[in-house]
Amino acid sequence: MNSKYEETTRKDVMVTVLALLIYLGLVFASVLWAPSYIAVFVMIAGLMILVNWHNRTFAYRCGECGRGFQVSPWNNLMSLHSPGGGGGWKYLQCPYCLEWSKAKILKIKKGD
């Protein structure tokens, strides 16, 4: 595995769950108490912030060749994914071997 990436930890999962809960709480509150245009803005802006953070924090390991790689925010948002056991996965095409597979989620090391 590339030294730029490392395995995800329980802490990474908990931080991700917390970020999702905060986002859902903000969306729920805006739907209940804000005008609809503000609620839509909160949903879209919050989703963009969440996807951007996820893209800067996590990468993926190809299920076929085992190499680590990052994806675009659009692919990160739109690809099939699951939290799954032992970390999450996304169904992605590897930029190295060009095979489609369930790519395991990895954490991007800080400072690299």
C-alpha distances in whole Angstrom, upper triangle without the diagonal:
4,6,8,7,8,10,13,16,20,21,19,21,24,24,23,26,28,27,28,31,33,32,34,37,37,38,40,42,42,44,46,48,47,48,46,45,44,42,41,39,38,36,35,34,32,30,29,28,26,24,24,23,20,19,19,17,14,12,11,8,10,12,13,10,7,6,7,10,13,17,20,22,25,22,21,24,25,23,23,21,22,21,21,20,17,16,17,16,18,19,17,17,14,15,13,15,17,17,18,17,16,13,12,12,10,12,12,13,16,17,15
4,5,6,8,11,14,17,21,21,19,21,24,23,23,26,28,27,28,31,32,32,34,36,37,37,40,42,42,43,46,47,46,47,45,44,43,41,40,38,37,35,34,33,31,29,28,27,25,23,22,21,19,17,16,15,13,11,11,9,12,14,15,12,9,7,6,9,12,15,19,21,23,21,20,24,25,23,24,22,23,22,23,22,19,18,18,18,19,20,18,18,14,14,13,15,18,18,19,18,18,14,14,13,10,11,10,10,14,14,11
4,5,7,11,14,16,20,20,18,21,23,22,22,26,27,26,28,31,31,31,34,36,36,37,40,41,42,43,46,47,46,47,46,44,43,41,40,38,37,35,34,33,31,29,28,27,25,24,22,21,19,18,16,15,14,12,13,12,15,17,18,16,13,11,9,11,14,17,20,22,25,23,22,25,27,25,26,24,25,24,24,23,20,19,20,20,21,23,21,21,18,18,17,19,21,22,23,22,21,17,16,15,11,11,9,8,11,12,9
4,7,11,13,16,19,19,16,19,22,20,20,24,25,24,25,28,29,28,31,33,33,34,37,38,38,40,43,44,43,44,43,41,39,38,37,35,33,32,31,29,28,26,25,23,22,20,19,17,16,14,13,12,11,10,11,12,15,18,19,16,14,11,8,9,11,15,17,19,22,20,19,22,24,23,24,22,23,22,23,23,20,18,19,18,19,21,19,20,17,16,16,19,21,22,22,21,20,16,15,13,10,9,6,6,9,9,6
4,7,9,12,16,16,13,16,19,18,17,21,22,21,23,26,26,26,29,31,31,32,34,36,36,38,40,42,41,42,41,40,38,36,35,34,32,30,29,28,26,24,23,22,20,19,18,16,14,13,12,10,8,7,9,9,13,15,17,15,12,10,7,9,10,14,17,18,21,19,17,20,22,21,22,19,20,19,20,19,16,14,15,15,16,19,17,18,16,16,16,18,20,20,20,19,17,13,12,10,6,6,5,5,9,11,9
4,6,9,13,13,11,14,17,16,16,19,21,21,22,25,26,26,28,30,31,32,34,36,36,38,40,41,41,43,41,40,38,37,36,35,32,31,30,29,27,25,25,23,21,20,19,17,15,15,14,11,9,9,10,10,14,15,18,16,13,12,9,12,13,16,19,20,23,21,18,22,24,22,22,19,19,17,18,17,14,12,14,15,17,19,19,20,18,19,19,21,22,22,22,19,17,14,11,9,6,5,6,6,10,13,12
4,7,10,11,10,11,14,15,15,17,19,19,21,23,24,25,27,29,30,31,33,34,35,37,39,40,40,42,41,40,38,36,35,34,32,30,30,29,26,25,25,23,21,20,20,18,15,16,15,12,10,10,10,10,13,14,17,17,13,13,11,13,14,17,20,21,23,21,18,21,23,21,20,17,17,14,15,14,10,9,11,12,15,18,18,20,18,20,20,21,23,22,21,18,16,13,9,8,5,6,9,10,13,16,15
4,7,8,6,7,11,11,11,13,15,16,17,19,21,21,23,25,26,27,29,31,32,33,35,37,37,39,37,37,35,33,32,31,29,27,27,26,24,22,22,21,18,17,18,15,13,14,14,10,9,10,11,12,15,16,19,19,15,16,13,15,15,17,20,19,22,20,17,19,21,20,19,16,15,12,13,12,9,7,9,12,14,18,18,21,19,21,22,23,24,23,22,19,16,13,10,7,6,5,9,10,13,16,16
4,5,5,7,9,10,11,13,14,16,17,19,20,22,23,25,26,27,29,31,32,33,35,36,37,39,38,38,36,33,33,32,30,28,28,28,24,23,24,22,19,19,20,17,15,17,16,13,12,14,14,15,19,19,22,22,19,19,17,18,18,20,23,22,25,23,20,22,24,22,22,18,16,13,14,12,10,8,11,14,17,21,22,24,23,25,26,27,28,27,25,22,19,17,13,11,9,9,12,12,14,18,18
4,5,5,6,9,10,11,12,14,15,16,18,20,21,22,24,26,27,28,30,31,33,34,35,38,37,37,34,32,32,32,29,27,28,27,24,23,24,22,19,20,21,18,16,18,18,15,14,16,17,18,21,21,25,25,22,22,20,21,21,22,25,24,26,24,21,22,25,23,22,18,16,12,13,12,10,9,12,15,18,22,23,26,26,28,29,30,30,29,27,24,20,19,15,13,12,12,15,16,17,21,22
4,5,5,6,9,10,10,12,14,15,16,18,20,21,23,24,25,27,28,30,31,33,33,36,35,35,32,30,31,30,27,26,27,25,22,22,23,20,17,19,19,16,14,17,17,13,13,16,18,19,23,23,27,27,24,23,21,22,21,22,24,23,25,24,21,22,25,24,23,20,18,14,16,15,13,12,14,17,20,24,25,27,27,28,30,31,31,30,29,26,22,20,17,14,13,11,14,14,15,19,20
4,5,5,6,9,10,11,12,14,15,17,18,20,21,23,24,26,27,29,30,32,32,34,33,33,30,28,28,27,24,23,24,23,19,19,19,17,14,15,16,12,11,14,13,9,10,13,14,16,20,21,24,24,21,21,18,18,17,19,20,19,22,21,17,18,21,20,20,17,15,12,14,14,12,10,11,14,17,20,21,24,23,25,26,28,28,27,25,23,20,17,14,11,10,8,11,12,13,17,18
4,6,5,6,9,10,11,12,14,15,16,18,20,21,22,24,26,27,28,30,31,33,32,32,30,27,27,27,24,22,23,22,19,18,19,18,14,15,17,14,11,15,15,12,11,14,15,17,20,20,24,25,22,22,19,19,18,19,21,19,21,20,17,18,20,19,18,15,13,9,11,12,10,8,9,13,15,19,20,24,23,26,27,28,28,27,25,22,18,17,13,11,11,10,14,15,17,20,21
4,5,5,6,9,10,10,12,14,15,16,18,20,21,22,24,26,27,28,29,32,31,31,29,26,27,26,23,22,23,22,19,18,20,18,15,16,18,15,13,17,17,14,14,17,18,21,24,24,28,29,25,25,22,23,21,22,23,21,24,23,19,20,22,22,21,18,16,12,14,14,14,12,13,16,19,22,24,27,27,29,31,32,32,31,28,26,22,20,17,14,15,13,16,17,18,22,23
4,5,5,6,9,10,11,12,14,15,17,18,20,21,23,24,26,27,27,30,29,29,26,24,25,24,21,20,21,19,16,16,17,15,12,14,15,11,11,14,14,11,12,16,18,20,24,25,28,29,25,25,22,22,20,20,21,19,22,21,18,18,21,21,21,18,17,14,17,17,16,13,14,17,19,22,23,27,26,28,30,31,31,30,28,26,23,21,18,14,14,12,14,16,16,19,21
4,5,5,6,9,10,11,12,14,15,17,18,20,21,23,24,26,26,28,27,27,25,22,22,22,19,17,18,17,14,13,15,13,9,11,13,10,8,12,13,10,10,14,16,19,21,22,26,27,24,23,20,20,17,18,18,16,18,18,14,15,18,18,17,14,13,11,14,15,15,12,11,14,15,19,20,24,24,25,28,29,28,28,25,23,20,18,16,12,13,12,14,16,17,20,21
4,5,5,6,9,10,10,12,14,15,16,18,20,21,22,24,25,27,26,27,24,22,22,22,19,17,19,18,15,14,16,15,11,13,16,13,12,15,16,14,14,17,18,21,24,24,28,29,26,26,23,23,21,21,21,19,21,20,17,16,19,19,18,15,13,11,14,15,15,13,12,15,17,20,22,26,26,28,30,32,31,30,27,24,21,20,17,15,16,15,18,20,20,24,25
4,5,5,6,9,10,10,12,14,15,16,18,20,21,22,23,26,25,26,23,20,21,21,17,17,18,17,14,14,16,14,11,14,16,13,13,16,17,15,16,19,21,24,27,28,31,32,29,29,25,25,23,23,23,20,22,22,19,18,21,22,21,18,17,14,17,18,18,16,16,19,20,24,25,29,29,31,33,34,34,33,30,28,24,23,21,18,18,17,19,20,20,24,25
4,5,5,6,9,10,11,12,14,15,17,18,20,21,21,24,23,23,20,18,19,18,14,14,15,14,10,11,13,10,8,11,12,10,10,14,14,13,14,17,20,23,26,27,30,31,28,27,24,23,20,20,20,17,19,20,16,15,19,20,20,17,17,15,18,20,20,17,16,18,19,22,23,27,27,29,31,33,32,31,29,27,24,22,20,17,17,16,17,19,19,22,23
4,5,5,6,8,10,10,12,14,15,16,18,20,20,22,21,21,19,17,17,17,14,12,14,14,10,10,12,11,8,10,13,11,11,14,16,14,15,18,20,23,25,26,30,31,28,28,25,23,21,20,20,17,18,18,15,14,16,18,17,15,14,13,16,18,19,16,15,17,17,21,22,26,27,28,31,32,31,30,27,25,22,21,20,17,18,17,19,22,22,25,26
4,5,5,6,9,10,10,12,14,15,16,18,19,22,21,22,19,16,18,18,14,13,16,15,12,12,15,14,11,14,16,15,14,18,19,18,18,22,23,26,29,29,33,34,31,31,28,27,25,24,23,20,22,22,19,17,20,21,21,18,17,15,18,20,21,18,17,20,21,24,26,29,30,32,35,36,35,34,31,29,25,24,23,20,21,20,22,24,24,28,29
4,5,5,6,9,10,10,12,14,15,16,17,20,19,20,17,15,16,16,12,12,14,13,10,11,14,12,10,14,15,14,14,18,19,17,19,22,24,28,30,31,35,36,33,32,29,28,25,24,23,20,22,23,20,18,21,23,23,21,20,18,22,23,24,21,20,22,23,26,27,31,32,33,36,37,36,35,32,31,28,26,25,22,23,21,23,24,24,27,28
4,5,5,6,9,10,11,12,14,15,15,18,17,17,14,12,13,13,9,8,11,10,6,8,11,10,8,11,13,12,13,16,17,17,18,21,23,27,29,30,34,35,32,31,28,26,23,22,21,17,19,20,17,15,18,20,20,19,18,17,21,23,24,21,19,21,21,24,25,28,30,31,34,35,34,33,30,29,26,25,24,21,22,21,22,25,24,27,28
4,5,5,6,8,10,10,12,14,15,17,16,17,15,12,13,14,10,9,12,12,9,10,13,13,11,14,16,16,16,19,21,20,21,23,25,28,30,31,34,36,34,33,30,28,26,24,23,20,20,21,19,16,18,20,20,19,18,17,21,23,24,21,20,22,22,24,26,29,31,33,36,37,35,34,31,29,27,26,25,22,24,23,25,27,27,30,31
4,5,5,6,8,10,11,12,13,16,16,17,15,12,14,14,11,11,14,14,11,13,16,15,13,17,19,18,18,22,23,22,23,26,28,31,33,34,38,39,37,36,33,31,29,27,26,23,24,25,22,20,22,24,24,22,21,20,24,26,27,24,23,25,25,28,30,33,35,36,39,40,39,38,35,33,30,29,28,25,27,25,27,29,29,32,33
4,5,5,6,9,10,10,11,14,13,14,11,9,11,11,7,8,11,11,8,11,14,13,12,16,17,17,18,21,22,22,23,26,28,32,34,35,39,40,37,37,33,31,28,27,25,22,22,24,22,19,22,24,25,23,23,22,26,28,29,26,24,26,26,29,30,33,35,36,39,40,39,38,35,34,31,30,29,26,27,26,27,29,28,31,32
4,6,5,6,9,10,10,12,11,12,10,7,9,9,6,6,10,10,8,10,13,13,13,15,17,18,18,21,23,23,24,26,28,32,33,34,38,39,37,36,33,31,28,26,24,21,21,23,21,18,20,22,23,22,22,22,25,28,29,26,24,25,25,27,29,32,34,35,38,39,37,37,34,33,30,29,29,26,28,27,28,31,30,33,34
4,6,5,6,9,10,12,12,14,12,9,11,13,10,9,13,14,12,13,17,17,16,19,21,21,21,24,26,25,26,29,31,34,36,36,40,41,39,39,36,34,31,29,28,24,24,26,23,20,22,25,25,23,23,23,26,28,30,27,25,27,27,29,31,34,36,38,41,42,40,39,36,34,32,31,31,28,30,29,31,33,33,35,37
4,5,5,6,8,11,11,13,11,8,12,13,10,11,14,15,13,15,18,17,17,20,22,22,23,26,27,27,28,31,33,36,38,39,43,44,42,41,38,36,33,31,30,26,26,28,26,23,25,28,28,27,26,26,29,31,33,30,28,30,30,32,34,37,39,40,43,45,43,42,39,38,35,34,33,31,32,31,32,34,33,36,37
4,5,5,5,8,8,10,7,5,8,9,7,9,12,12,11,14,16,16,17,19,21,21,23,25,27,27,28,31,33,37,38,40,43,44,42,41,38,36,32,30,28,25,25,27,25,22,24,27,28,27,27,27,30,33,34,31,29,31,30,32,33,36,38,39,43,44,42,41,38,38,35,34,34,31,33,31,32,35,34,36,37
4,6,6,8,7,10,8,5,8,11,9,9,13,14,13,15,18,18,18,21,23,23,24,27,28,29,30,32,34,37,39,40,43,44,43,42,39,37,33,31,29,25,25,27,25,22,24,27,27,26,27,27,30,33,34,31,29,31,30,32,33,36,38,40,43,44,42,41,38,37,35,35,34,32,34,33,34,37,36,39,39
4,6,9,9,12,11,9,12,14,12,13,16,17,16,18,21,21,21,24,26,26,27,30,31,31,32,35,37,40,42,42,46,47,45,45,42,40,36,34,33,29,29,31,29,26,27,30,30,29,29,29,32,34,36,33,32,33,33,35,36,40,42,43,46,47,45,44,41,40,37,37,37,34,36,35,37,39,38,41,42
4,7,9,12,10,9,12,14,12,14,17,17,17,19,22,22,22,25,26,27,28,30,32,32,33,36,38,42,44,45,48,49,47,46,43,41,38,36,34,30,30,32,30,27,29,32,32,32,32,31,35,37,38,36,34,35,35,37,38,42,43,44,48,49,47,47,43,42,40,39,39,36,38,36,37,40,38,41,42
4,6,8,6,6,10,10,10,12,15,15,15,18,20,20,21,23,25,25,27,29,30,31,33,35,37,41,43,44,47,48,46,45,42,40,36,34,32,28,28,31,29,26,28,31,32,31,32,31,35,38,39,36,34,35,34,36,37,40,42,43,46,48,46,45,42,42,39,39,38,36,37,36,37,39,38,40,41
4,6,5,6,9,10,11,13,15,15,16,18,20,21,22,24,26,27,28,30,32,33,34,37,39,42,44,45,48,49,48,46,43,41,37,35,32,28,28,31,30,26,28,31,32,32,33,33,37,39,41,38,35,36,35,37,38,41,43,43,47,48,46,46,43,42,40,40,40,37,39,38,38,41,40,42,43
4,5,5,6,9,10,11,12,14,15,16,18,20,21,22,24,26,27,28,30,31,32,35,36,40,41,42,45,47,45,44,41,38,35,32,30,26,25,28,27,23,25,28,29,29,30,31,34,37,39,36,33,34,32,34,35,38,40,41,44,45,43,43,40,39,37,37,37,35,37,36,37,39,39,41,42
4,5,5,6,9,10,11,12,14,15,17,18,20,21,22,24,26,27,29,30,31,33,35,39,40,42,44,46,44,43,40,37,33,31,28,24,24,27,26,22,24,27,29,29,31,31,35,38,39,36,33,34,32,33,34,36,39,39,43,44,41,42,39,39,37,37,37,35,36,35,36,38,37,39,40
4,5,5,6,9,10,10,12,14,15,16,18,20,21,22,24,25,27,28,30,32,34,38,39,41,44,45,43,42,39,36,32,30,27,24,23,26,25,22,24,27,29,29,30,30,34,37,38,34,32,33,31,33,34,36,38,39,42,44,41,42,39,39,37,36,36,33,34,33,34,36,35,37,38
4,5,5,6,9,10,10,12,14,15,16,18,20,21,22,24,26,27,28,30,32,36,37,39,42,43,41,40,37,34,31,29,26,22,22,25,23,20,22,25,26,26,27,27,31,34,35,32,29,30,29,31,32,34,36,37,41,42,40,40,36,36,34,33,33,31,32,31,32,35,34,36,37
4,5,5,6,8,10,11,12,14,15,17,18,20,21,22,24,26,27,29,30,34,35,37,39,41,39,38,35,32,29,26,24,20,19,22,21,18,19,23,24,24,25,26,30,33,34,31,28,29,27,28,29,32,34,34,38,39,37,37,34,34,32,32,32,29,31,31,31,34,33,35,36
4,5,5,6,8,10,11,12,14,15,16,18,20,21,22,24,25,28,30,33,35,37,39,40,39,37,34,31,28,25,22,19,19,22,21,17,19,23,25,25,26,27,31,34,34,31,28,29,27,29,29,32,33,34,37,39,37,37,34,34,32,32,32,29,30,29,29,32,31,33,33
4,6,5,6,8,10,10,12,14,15,16,18,20,21,22,24,26,28,32,34,35,38,39,37,36,33,30,27,25,22,18,19,22,20,17,19,22,24,24,25,25,28,31,32,28,26,27,26,28,29,31,33,33,37,39,36,37,34,33,31,30,30,27,28,27,28,30,29,31,32
4,6,5,6,9,10,10,12,14,15,16,18,20,21,22,24,26,30,31,32,35,37,35,34,31,28,25,22,20,16,16,19,17,14,16,19,20,20,21,22,25,28,29,26,24,24,23,25,26,28,30,31,34,36,34,34,31,30,28,27,27,25,26,26,26,29,29,31,31
4,5,5,6,9,10,11,12,14,15,16,18,20,21,23,25,28,30,31,34,35,34,32,29,26,23,20,18,14,14,17,15,12,14,18,20,20,22,22,26,29,30,26,24,24,22,24,24,26,28,29,32,34,32,32,29,29,27,26,27,24,26,25,25,28,28,30,30
4,5,5,6,9,10,11,12,14,15,17,18,20,22,25,28,30,32,35,35,34,32,29,26,22,20,17,14,14,18,16,14,16,20,22,21,23,23,27,30,30,27,24,25,23,25,25,27,29,29,32,34,32,33,30,30,28,27,27,24,25,24,24,26,25,27,28
4,5,5,6,9,10,11,12,14,15,16,18,21,23,27,29,30,33,34,32,31,27,25,21,20,18,14,15,17,15,13,16,19,20,19,20,20,24,27,27,24,21,22,21,24,24,27,28,29,32,34,32,32,29,29,27,25,25,22,23,22,22,24,24,26,27
4,5,5,6,8,10,10,12,14,15,16,18,20,24,26,27,30,31,29,28,25,22,19,17,15,11,12,14,12,9,12,15,17,16,17,18,22,24,25,21,19,19,18,20,21,23,25,26,29,31,29,29,26,25,23,22,22,19,21,20,21,23,23,26,26
4,5,5,6,9,10,10,12,14,15,17,20,23,25,27,30,30,29,27,24,21,17,15,12,9,10,13,11,9,12,15,18,17,19,20,23,26,26,23,20,20,18,21,20,23,24,24,27,29,27,28,26,25,24,22,22,20,21,19,19,22,22,24,24
4,6,5,6,9,10,11,12,14,17,20,23,26,28,31,31,29,27,23,21,17,16,14,10,13,15,13,11,15,17,20,19,20,20,24,26,26,22,20,21,19,22,22,24,25,25,28,30,29,29,27,27,25,23,22,19,20,18,18,20,19,21,22
4,5,5,6,9,10,11,12,15,17,21,23,25,28,29,26,25,22,19,16,15,14,10,12,14,11,10,13,15,17,16,17,16,20,22,22,18,16,17,17,19,20,22,23,24,27,29,27,28,25,24,22,20,19,16,17,16,16,19,18,21,21
4,5,5,6,9,10,10,12,15,18,20,22,25,26,24,22,19,16,13,11,10,6,9,10,7,7,10,12,14,13,15,15,19,22,21,18,15,15,14,17,16,19,20,20,23,25,24,24,22,21,19,17,17,14,15,15,15,18,18,20,20
4,5,5,6,9,10,12,15,19,21,24,26,26,24,22,19,16,12,11,9,6,10,12,9,10,13,15,17,17,18,18,22,24,23,20,18,18,16,19,18,20,20,20,23,26,24,25,23,23,21,19,19,16,16,14,14,16,16,18,18
4,5,5,6,9,12,15,19,21,24,26,26,24,22,18,16,13,13,12,10,13,14,11,12,15,16,18,17,18,17,21,22,21,18,16,17,17,20,19,21,21,22,24,27,26,26,24,24,21,19,18,14,14,12,12,14,13,16,16
4,5,5,6,9,12,15,18,20,23,23,21,19,16,14,11,11,11,9,12,12,8,10,13,14,15,13,14,14,17,19,18,14,13,13,13,16,16,18,18,19,22,24,23,23,21,20,18,15,14,11,11,10,10,13,14,16,16
4,6,6,7,10,14,16,19,22,21,19,17,14,11,8,7,7,6,10,10,7,9,13,13,15,14,16,16,19,21,20,16,14,14,13,15,14,16,16,16,19,21,20,21,20,19,17,14,14,11,11,10,9,13,13,15,15
4,6,8,12,15,18,21,24,23,20,18,14,12,9,10,10,9,13,13,11,13,16,17,19,17,19,18,21,23,21,17,16,16,16,19,17,19,18,18,20,23,23,24,22,22,20,17,16,13,11,9,8,10,10,12,12
4,7,11,14,17,20,23,22,19,17,13,12,10,11,12,12,15,15,12,14,17,17,19,16,17,16,19,20,18,14,14,15,15,18,17,19,19,19,21,23,23,24,22,21,19,16,14,10,9,6,6,8,9,12,12
4,7,10,14,16,19,18,16,14,10,9,8,9,11,11,14,13,10,13,15,14,16,14,14,13,16,17,15,12,11,11,12,15,14,16,15,16,18,20,20,20,19,17,15,12,10,7,6,5,5,9,11,14,13
4,7,10,13,15,15,12,10,7,6,5,7,10,11,14,12,9,13,15,13,15,13,15,14,16,17,15,12,11,10,10,13,11,13,12,13,14,16,16,17,16,14,13,9,8,6,5,6,6,10,12,15,13
4,7,9,12,12,9,8,5,5,6,8,12,13,15,12,10,14,15,12,13,12,13,13,14,15,14,11,9,8,8,10,9,10,9,11,12,14,14,14,12,11,9,6,5,5,5,8,9,13,16,18,16
4,6,9,8,6,5,4,6,9,11,15,16,18,15,14,17,18,15,15,13,15,15,15,15,13,12,11,9,10,11,10,11,8,11,11,12,13,12,12,10,9,5,5,6,7,10,11,14,17,20,17
4,5,6,5,6,6,8,10,12,15,18,18,15,14,18,18,14,14,14,15,16,16,17,15,14,13,10,10,9,8,8,6,9,9,9,10,8,8,7,7,5,7,9,10,14,15,18,21,23,20
4,6,6,8,10,11,14,15,18,20,21,17,17,19,19,15,14,14,14,16,14,15,14,13,12,9,10,9,9,10,9,12,12,10,11,9,8,5,6,5,7,10,12,16,18,20,24,26,23
4,6,8,11,13,16,16,20,22,22,19,19,22,21,17,17,17,18,19,18,18,17,17,16,13,13,12,11,10,8,11,10,8,9,7,8,7,9,8,11,14,15,19,20,22,26,28,25
4,6,9,11,15,16,20,23,23,20,20,23,23,19,19,19,20,21,20,21,19,18,18,15,15,14,13,11,8,10,8,7,10,9,11,10,11,10,12,14,15,18,19,21,24,26,22
4,7,10,13,15,19,21,22,19,19,22,22,19,19,18,19,19,18,18,16,15,15,13,14,14,13,12,9,12,10,10,12,11,12,11,11,9,9,12,11,15,15,17,21,23,20
4,7,10,13,17,19,21,18,17,21,21,19,19,18,20,20,20,20,18,17,16,14,14,15,12,12,8,9,8,9,11,12,13,12,13,10,10,12,11,13,13,15,19,20,17
4,7,10,14,16,18,15,15,18,19,17,18,17,18,18,19,19,17,15,14,13,13,14,12,12,9,10,9,11,13,13,14,13,13,9,9,9,8,10,10,12,15,17,14
4,7,10,13,15,12,12,16,17,15,17,16,18,18,19,21,19,16,15,13,12,13,10,10,8,8,9,11,12,13,13,13,13,9,10,10,9,11,10,13,15,17,14
4,7,9,12,10,9,13,14,13,15,15,17,18,19,21,19,16,15,13,12,13,10,11,9,9,11,14,14,15,15,14,14,11,11,10,9,10,9,12,14,16,13
4,7,8,6,6,10,11,10,13,13,16,17,19,22,21,17,15,13,10,11,9,10,9,9,12,15,13,14,13,14,14,11,13,11,12,13,12,16,17,19,17
4,5,5,6,9,10,11,14,15,18,19,22,24,23,20,17,15,13,14,11,12,12,12,15,18,16,17,16,17,16,14,16,14,15,15,14,18,19,20,18
4,6,5,6,9,10,13,14,17,18,21,24,23,20,17,15,13,14,13,15,15,15,19,21,19,20,18,18,18,16,17,15,16,16,15,18,19,21,19
4,5,5,6,8,12,13,17,19,21,24,25,21,18,16,13,14,12,14,15,15,19,21,18,19,17,18,17,16,18,16,18,19,18,22,23,24,23
4,5,5,6,9,11,14,16,19,22,22,19,15,13,10,10,8,10,12,13,16,17,15,15,13,14,14,13,15,14,16,17,17,21,22,24,22
4,6,6,9,9,12,14,16,19,19,16,12,11,8,10,9,12,13,14,18,19,17,17,15,15,13,12,13,11,13,14,15,18,20,22,21
4,6,9,9,12,14,17,20,21,17,14,13,10,12,12,14,16,18,21,22,20,20,17,17,15,15,16,14,16,17,18,21,22,25,24
4,7,9,12,15,17,21,22,19,15,13,10,10,10,13,16,17,20,21,18,18,15,15,14,14,16,15,18,19,20,24,26,28,26
4,6,10,13,15,18,19,16,13,10,6,6,7,10,13,15,18,18,16,15,11,11,10,11,13,13,16,18,19,23,25,27,26
4,7,11,12,16,17,15,11,9,6,5,8,11,14,17,20,19,17,15,12,11,9,10,12,13,16,19,21,24,26,29,28
4,7,9,12,14,11,7,6,4,6,9,13,15,18,20,20,18,16,13,11,8,9,10,10,14,16,18,22,24,27,26
4,5,9,11,9,6,6,7,9,12,16,18,21,23,22,21,19,16,13,10,10,10,10,14,16,19,22,25,28,27
4,7,8,6,4,7,9,12,15,18,19,22,24,24,23,21,18,15,12,12,10,9,12,14,18,21,23,26,26
4,6,6,5,7,10,12,15,19,20,23,24,24,23,21,18,14,11,12,10,10,13,16,19,22,25,28,27
4,6,7,9,13,15,18,21,21,25,25,25,25,22,20,16,13,13,11,11,14,16,20,22,25,28,28
4,7,9,13,16,18,21,20,23,24,24,24,22,20,16,13,12,9,10,11,13,17,19,22,25,25
4,7,11,14,16,19,18,21,22,22,23,21,19,15,12,10,7,7,8,11,14,17,19,23,22
4,7,10,13,16,16,19,21,21,21,19,16,13,9,8,6,5,9,11,15,17,20,23,23
4,7,9,12,13,16,18,18,17,15,12,9,6,5,4,5,9,12,15,18,21,24,23
4,6,10,11,14,16,16,15,13,10,8,5,5,7,7,11,14,16,20,22,25,23
4,7,10,13,15,14,12,10,7,5,4,6,9,11,14,17,19,22,25,28,25
4,6,9,12,11,9,8,5,6,6,6,10,11,14,17,17,21,24,26,23
4,6,9,8,6,5,4,7,9,8,12,14,16,18,19,22,25,27,24
4,5,6,5,6,6,8,10,8,11,13,14,17,17,20,23,24,21
4,6,5,8,10,12,14,12,14,15,16,18,17,20,23,23,20
4,6,8,11,12,15,13,15,17,17,19,18,21,23,24,20
4,5,9,11,13,12,15,17,18,21,21,23,26,27,24
4,7,10,13,12,16,18,19,22,22,24,27,28,25
4,6,10,10,14,17,18,22,22,25,28,30,27
4,7,9,12,15,17,21,22,25,28,30,27
4,6,9,12,15,19,20,23,26,29,26
4,6,9,13,16,18,21,25,27,25
4,7,9,13,15,18,21,23,21
4,7,10,13,16,19,22,20
4,7,10,13,16,19,17
4,7,9,12,15,14
4,6,9,12,12
4,6,9,8
4,6,6
4,6
4
